[in-house]
Amino acid sequence: MLKKVLNYLLVISFIITILVPITGVIIHKMAATFFLLLSIIHVIIYSKKMNLKRYLLLVMIIISFALGVMAFIYPDSLWESTHVIISFFIMMFLAIHMFLCHRKLVSYGNCKRKENC
């Protein structure tokens, strides 16, 4: 039950994070911080099932967060462009991760690769 709530909170905070044009920068930063904390908790809970690709995803999230902080300090710079590019790749990888490992969040079918999740 707690894992399911955590997964739903991750999805909600992720959606709020990517809605920057609608929510504004302040809400984006709060949702991104909440998403980072939830991602770290998610990794701690699922640490026995982690492989190199999933650790790489967490590292990319942390790098994107740090680049976002640098883009906040130095607006209109290379930091902001790099943050946007890395965030785009993170969105793609997180969508793949949700489809493969947390299919029940999206549909009612069983995960076909349950042994990998």
C-alpha positions in Angstrom: 0.0 0.0 0.0 2.8 2.4 0.9 4.7 1.6 -2.3 1.5 2.3 -4.3 1.1 5.7 -2.6 4.7 6.5 -3.2 4.4 5.6 -6.9 1.3 7.8 -7.3 3.0 10.7 -5.6 6.0 10.3 -7.9 3.7 10.4 -10.9 1.8 13.5 -9.6 5.0 15.4 -8.7 6.5 14.5 -12.1 3.5 15.8 -14.0 3.5 19.0 -12.0 7.2 19.4 -12.6 6.9 19.2 -16.4 4.0 21.6 -16.5 6.3 24.6 -16.1 4.5 26.9 -18.6 1.2 26.4 -16.8 2.3 26.3 -13.1 5.2 28.7 -13.1 8.8 28.5 -12.0 8.2 28.6 -8.3 5.8 25.6 -8.4 8.2 23.8 -10.8 11.0 24.2 -8.3 8.9 22.9 -5.3 7.6 20.0 -7.4 11.1 19.2 -8.6 12.5 19.1 -5.1 9.6 16.9 -3.9 10.2 14.7 -6.9 13.9 14.4 -6.1 13.2 13.4 -2.5 10.5 10.9 -3.6 12.9 9.4 -6.2 15.6 8.9 -3.5 13.0 7.2 -1.2 11.8 5.1 -4.2 15.4 3.9 -4.8 15.9 3.0 -1.1 12.7 1.0 -1.1 13.4 -0.8 -4.4 17.2 -1.1 -3.9 17.2 -4.9 -4.1 15.7 -4.7 -7.6 18.1 -2.0 -8.9 20.4 -2.5 -11.7 22.9 -0.1 -13.4 20.4 1.5 -15.7 18.1 2.5 -12.8 21.1 3.9 -10.9 22.0 5.8 -14.0 18.5 7.3 -14.1 18.8 8.5 -10.5 22.1 10.1 -11.3 20.6 11.8 -14.3 17.8 13.2 -12.1 20.3 14.5 -9.6 22.4 16.1 -12.3 19.3 17.7 -13.9 18.3 19.0 -10.4 21.8 20.5 -9.9 21.8 22.0 -13.4 18.4 23.5 -12.6 19.8 25.2 -9.5 22.7 26.5 -11.6 20.2 27.8 -14.2 18.3 29.6 -11.5 21.5 31.3 -10.3 22.8 32.1 -13.9 19.7 32.6 -16.1 19.9 32.5 -19.9 23.1 30.5 -19.9 24.5 27.1 -21.0 23.3 25.7 -17.6 19.7 26.2 -18.6 20.0 24.7 -22.0 21.8 21.6 -20.6 19.1 21.3 -17.9 16.4 21.3 -20.6 18.1 18.7 -22.7 18.9 16.3 -19.8 15.3 16.8 -18.5 13.9 15.8 -21.9 15.9 12.5 -21.9 14.8 11.9 -18.3 11.2 12.3 -19.3 11.7 9.6 -22.0 13.5 7.2 -19.7 10.9 7.7 -16.9 8.1 6.9 -19.3 9.9 3.7 -20.4 10.5 2.8 -16.7 6.8 3.4 -15.8 5.6 1.3 -18.8 7.9 -1.6 -18.0 7.9 -1.7 -14.2 4.8 0.1 -13.0 2.3 -0.8 -15.7 -0.5 -1.1 -13.1 -0.3 2.7 -12.6 -1.2 3.1 -16.2 -3.4 0.1 -17.0 -4.9 -2.9 -15.3 -2.7 -5.5 -17.1 0.1 -7.4 -15.5 3.7 -6.4 -16.2 5.2 -8.9 -18.7 8.7 -8.3 -17.4 7.9 -8.6 -13.7 11.2 -10.3 -13.0 13.1 -7.1 -14.1 11.0 -4.8 -12.0 
